[in-house]
């Protein structure tokens, strides 16, 4: 097995592993939303006083569901994409185009990481009104998102670069 095939196999394994983690996390958070909303409905009709924290928790779970589902979509390369002329390119140039945009998104995400971190630190001084949860857990979701996007797009760029190297050998 040539070296590029081994590396590509390793990158694909890592992408598949991350995909499973992101999908599992998104499903867990989504099931959390379902449970909390069903509990809220039950509490409104069956309990003397409905809890106030359920709406807040469902909102927080929704944020993290979106983050992990978005990372999963990026790994699958099913995110919104501009394809004005990509279909007219040869396979090698199409790969170069994809590599360029994966790296562009990765750089953009890395640049935004510092601002997302500062934003997360603001939440250390605040707590959520109903649950008393530190808002850094919620504000930090943007940091988590950009870390996942950076990681995913760098791995996709590496995978496509290895495919391009294989194509050169043909």
C-alpha positions as CSV (number, residue, x, y, z in Angstrom):
1,X,0.0,0.0,0.0
2,X,1.6,3.3,-1.0
3,X,2.2,5.9,1.6
4,X,-0.5,8.3,0.4
5,X,-3.1,5.5,0.5
6,X,-2.1,4.8,4.2
7,X,-2.4,8.4,5.1
8,X,-5.6,8.8,3.3
9,X,-7.0,5.7,5.0
10,X,-6.0,7.2,8.4
11,X,-7.6,10.5,7.6
12,X,-10.8,8.8,6.4
13,X,-10.9,6.7,9.6
14,X,-10.5,9.9,11.7
15,X,-13.2,11.7,9.7
16,X,-15.6,8.7,10.1
17,X,-14.8,8.5,13.8
18,X,-15.5,12.3,14.2
19,X,-18.7,11.9,12.2
20,X,-19.9,9.2,14.6
21,X,-19.1,11.4,17.6
22,X,-20.8,14.5,16.1
23,X,-23.9,12.5,15.1
24,X,-24.1,10.9,18.5
25,X,-23.7,14.2,20.3
26,X,-26.4,15.8,18.0
27,X,-28.8,13.0,18.6
28,X,-28.2,13.1,22.4
29,X,-28.9,16.8,22.5
30,X,-31.9,16.5,20.3
31,X,-33.3,13.7,22.5
32,X,-32.7,16.0,25.4
33,X,-34.8,18.7,23.8
34,X,-37.6,16.2,23.2
35,X,-37.5,15.0,26.8
36,X,-37.4,18.5,28.2
37,X,-40.3,19.8,26.0
38,X,-42.4,16.7,26.8
39,X,-41.7,17.2,30.5
40,X,-42.7,20.9,30.1
41,X,-46.0,19.9,28.4
42,X,-46.7,17.3,31.1
43,X,-45.9,19.8,33.9
44,X,-48.2,22.5,32.4
45,X,-51.2,20.1,32.6
46,X,-50.4,17.7,35.4
47,X,-48.4,19.7,38.0
48,X,-49.7,22.6,40.1
49,X,-46.8,24.8,38.9
50,X,-44.8,24.3,35.7
51,X,-41.0,24.6,36.0
52,X,-39.5,27.7,34.5
53,X,-36.1,26.2,33.6
54,X,-37.4,23.9,30.8
55,X,-37.6,26.6,28.2
56,X,-34.1,27.8,28.9
57,X,-32.7,24.3,28.9
58,X,-34.3,23.4,25.6
59,X,-32.9,26.6,24.1
60,X,-29.4,25.6,25.3
61,X,-29.7,22.1,24.1
62,X,-30.9,23.4,20.7
63,X,-27.7,25.5,20.4
64,X,-25.4,22.5,20.9
65,X,-27.6,20.3,18.6
66,X,-27.0,22.8,15.8
67,X,-23.3,22.9,16.5
68,X,-22.7,19.2,16.3
69,X,-25.1,18.6,13.4
70,X,-23.3,21.4,11.5
71,X,-19.9,19.8,12.1
72,X,-21.4,16.5,10.8
73,X,-22.7,18.2,7.7
74,X,-19.3,19.8,7.0
75,X,-17.6,16.4,7.2
76,X,-20.2,14.9,4.8
77,X,-19.5,18.0,2.5
78,X,-23.2,18.6,2.3
79,X,-23.1,22.2,3.5
80,X,-24.1,25.2,1.4
81,X,-21.6,25.4,-1.4
82,X,-21.1,27.8,-4.3
83,X,-20.8,25.8,-7.5
84,X,-20.8,28.3,-10.3
85,X,-18.2,26.7,-12.4
86,X,-16.8,23.7,-10.5
87,X,-18.7,21.2,-12.7
88,X,-16.7,22.5,-15.7
89,X,-13.3,21.9,-14.1
90,X,-11.3,18.7,-14.6
91,X,-11.2,16.3,-11.7
92,X,-7.7,17.6,-10.6
93,X,-8.7,21.2,-10.8
94,X,-12.0,20.4,-8.9
95,X,-9.9,18.9,-6.1
96,X,-7.6,22.0,-6.1
97,X,-10.7,24.2,-5.8
98,X,-12.1,22.1,-2.9
99,X,-8.7,22.2,-1.1
100,X,-8.5,26.0,-1.5
101,X,-12.0,26.5,0.0
102,X,-11.5,24.0,2.8
103,X,-8.4,25.8,3.8
104,X,-10.1,29.2,3.4
105,X,-12.9,28.1,5.8
106,X,-10.3,26.7,8.2
107,X,-8.3,29.9,8.3
108,X,-11.5,31.9,8.7
109,X,-12.5,29.7,11.6
110,X,-9.1,29.9,13.3
111,X,-9.1,33.7,13.0
112,X,-12.6,33.7,14.6
113,X,-11.5,31.4,17.4
114,X,-9.8,34.2,19.4
115,X,-13.0,36.3,19.2
116,X,-15.2,33.3,20.2
117,X,-12.9,32.7,23.2
118,X,-13.2,36.3,24.3
119,X,-17.0,36.1,23.9
120,X,-17.0,32.9,26.0
121,X,-15.1,34.6,28.8
122,X,-17.8,37.3,29.0
123,X,-20.2,34.5,30.0
124,X,-18.1,33.8,33.2
125,X,-19.6,36.9,34.8
126,X,-23.2,36.0,34.0
127,X,-25.6,33.3,34.9
128,X,-28.7,32.1,33.2
129,X,-31.9,33.5,34.9
130,X,-33.8,30.2,35.4
131,X,-31.1,27.6,35.8
132,X,-28.3,29.6,37.3
133,X,-25.9,28.1,34.8
134,X,-22.7,30.0,33.9
135,X,-23.3,31.6,30.5
136,X,-19.8,30.7,29.5
137,X,-21.2,27.3,28.7
138,X,-23.6,28.9,26.2
139,X,-21.3,31.6,24.9
140,X,-18.6,29.0,24.6
141,X,-20.7,27.2,22.0
142,X,-19.3,29.5,19.3
143,X,-15.8,28.6,20.3
144,X,-16.7,24.9,20.2
145,X,-18.3,25.4,16.8
146,X,-15.2,27.1,15.3
147,X,-12.9,24.4,16.7
148,X,-15.0,21.7,15.1
149,X,-15.2,23.6,11.8
150,X,-11.4,24.1,11.8
151,X,-10.7,20.5,12.5
152,X,-13.1,19.2,10.0
153,X,-12.1,21.4,7.1
154,X,-8.3,20.8,7.7
155,X,-8.9,17.1,7.6
156,X,-11.0,17.4,4.5
157,X,-8.2,19.5,2.8
158,X,-5.7,16.8,3.8
159,X,-7.9,14.1,2.4
160,X,-8.4,15.9,-0.9
161,X,-4.7,16.8,-1.1
162,X,-3.8,13.1,-0.7
163,X,-6.3,12.3,-3.5
164,X,-4.7,14.9,-5.7
165,X,-1.3,13.4,-5.0
166,X,-2.6,10.0,-6.0
167,X,-4.1,11.5,-9.2
168,X,-0.7,12.9,-10.1
169,X,0.8,9.5,-9.9
170,X,-1.7,8.1,-12.5
